């Protein structure tokens, strides 16, 4: 069963992660990239919403049940290939020629929270779900490129606190810091609010893409230059 589905409502593409906790592994990365290609291929799409079919989780990040055994078995090529694929996902979102809106309807932890930060805008359900970077407790350091695009999505002081403590943060805190556009009381309100926001966009793709290309130039350079040697050496766990 595919971990992701795509549907269309009006001019808005809706990418729904459908694998429960929506953990990131090679299958997830490949499916995500394929869906982004399919969405972009439809010229009627003017915006993209990323959400989850799970009532509890938006995305809980890297699939450690796959990653840790793979590292133990020294499947380094498979692991590095996955990390490069996730970098490709992040770069696609950062440069996507239409607005990308995360409708966070549950927990966003680790690489899941990082995925949300790669989006242009974020909305979050306030009665369910936390936003958290638990890497400090898992001995997994952020890649340099991750640091750069998380910094574009939240104030430095908040990122510093979350990154070094691993504390779970609520939607009300994130809206105060302008990390999310709005905290919504329930899942229905969340989707409707995100959809209304997405539906207002009618921008031409070339100018939207060029804006994002220039805005995120330094982030893309960091991903390409600094992430690659770390991933190739599989220096992913301390």
N, C-alpha and C positions, 0 to 999 in steps of 0.2 A: 504494500500500500504506500502511495506517495506521501511524504511527510509534509507536503505543501499543496494547496489548491489555489486556483486563480478564478475569480469571477469579475463581472463588470456590472456596475450600476451607473447608467448615464455615461458621463465622461470619466468616471473614477474606476480604476482597477483596484481590486481588493485581493491582496495576497494573504491567505490564511494558513498559518502553521498548524498542522493537524496531528502532531505526534506527541500528544500529552504534554510532557515537560518541555518538549521542543529543544532537546539538547543537540549540540552541534557536533557532527561527525562527518566523515566523507560523503555519506549519502545525503545528508542535509545540505552541505555546501553545494554539491552538484545540482540538487533539485532547486535550490534557491537561485543559482545563477541561470539555470534554464528558464525558470519562471520570469526572471527579470528580462531575459531576452524576448520571451513571448509577449510580455506586457508592452515592451517598447516597440515591438513589431506592429502593434495595433495603433494606427495613427489617430484613432478616436480618443485614446487615453490622454487625459490632461493632468492627472494626479494619481498617486499610488498610496493606498492605506495598507499598513502591515499590522495584522492582528493575529489572534490565536483562537482556536476552537475550544481550548481547555478553560474551564471555569476558574481554575486556580492559578495557572501559570501562563505567562506570556512567553518567556524563554528562560530556562535555567542554565544556559551557557554550555560550555564544552562538555561533551559526553565522557566523563571520567571513567565510566565503566568500559568504554572503548579505549580511551587514551592511555590509562595506566598499564593495562595488560599489553598494549602495543609497545609502550616504552620498555616494559620489562622483557618483552620478547625481542627487543632490539629491531623493531620494524621501523627503522628511522626514515626510510624513504617514504613509507606510507604516512607517517606522522608529519614530516615536512611538507609532503604534497597537500595534506589537509590544511595545514597552517597557511600555505601559499594560496589555497583555494578560498579560505576565509578572508585573507587580505584582498583577494579579487572581489569578494562580496562587498567588503567595506568600501573599496575604491569605486565599485559600480554605484553604490548608494551615494557616495560623496559627489560623484560626477553625473548622476542620473539626470536626464534632460527634462525632468518634471519634478514637482514637489513630492517628497517622500514623507509620509506622516505615520508615525508609530501610534497606534491605538492600544495602549498598554493596559490590558484587562486582567492582569494577574502579576505574579512575581516576575521581576526582571533581574536576574542575578548574573554576576560574572560576565561572560562573553555575551549573554543575553542583554544585559544593561549596556554593554559596549555597542552591540548591534543597534540598540535604540538611539545611542548617541551619534551613530553614523547617519541617522535620518535627519531631515531638515527641521521637522517639527514633531513634538510629542504631546499627546494627551494621555491622561492616566485615570483609572478608576480609583476613587478615594476610599471605598469601603472594602477593598480587597487588593492585596498585593503590596510588596515592598520593592524598593530599588536598592541594589546592594552590589558592592565590589568585594567579594570574600577572598580574593586572591592572596591577600596578606596572611590569611589563615591556612591557605592551601599550598603555600610556598611556590606560587606561580607568579612570576613578575610580569607586569605589563610590557608588551613590545613598544618600542619608541613611537611607532605610528599610532598605536592605540591611545597613548598619552596625548598626542596632538589633537586627535579629533574628539576625544572626550573633553578636552579643554575648550574646544569651540562650542560645546553644548552646555557647559555649566561654569559658574564662577570658580576661579582657582581655589579659593579658600574652602569651598564645599567639596571639590574634588580631592584636595589635600586631606581633608578630614575623613572622607569616605574611604579613600585609598589606603590610608594608614591605620584606620581602626576596623574596617570591615563592617561598620555599623549599618543596619537596615534603616532606610530612610523612607518616609511616607510621602504620599502625593501632596499633602498640604505643605510640607517642607519644600518640595521641589517646585511647587507653583510660586512660593514666596521668592525663590531664587531664580525664577524664570527659566528653569530647566524644562518644564512642561508649560504648554500654553494654558491648560485649564485642567482642574481636577473635577471629575464627573462622579455623581453619586452612585451610579450603578452601571452595569454593562450596556444596557440599552441606551442610556443617556450618553455614555462614552462613544458608542458607535455613531449615534445620530449627530453628536457634536463634531466628531472628527469628519464625518461625511459632509456635513454642512460646510465645514471649513475647506475641505478638499474640493468641493463642488464649485467654489467661488473662483478657482484658478482657471484661467483661459489664456495662458502665456504661450508664446511661440517657443518651440523646443530649442532652436539654435541660440536664442538670447539667454534662455534659462541655463542651458548647458555652459555657455561661455561665462556667465556670471559665476557659476559654481567652480568652473575650471580655474578662474583667476582667484577666486576667494580661497580655494583650498589647495592652491599650488604647493605651498610649503608642506602641507600634510601629505600629499601624494609623493613628494620628493622624499620625505622621511620614511614612508612605507617602502618605497622602492630601494632606497639607499641603505637605510639603517636596519630595517626588519630582515632583509634577505640574508645577511651573513649569520644572524642569530638563529633564524629558522633552519638554514642549511646545516648549521652545526648542532641543531636540535638542543639548544640551550634554553629549554622551556621550563624547567623546574629547578629550584634552588635547594 
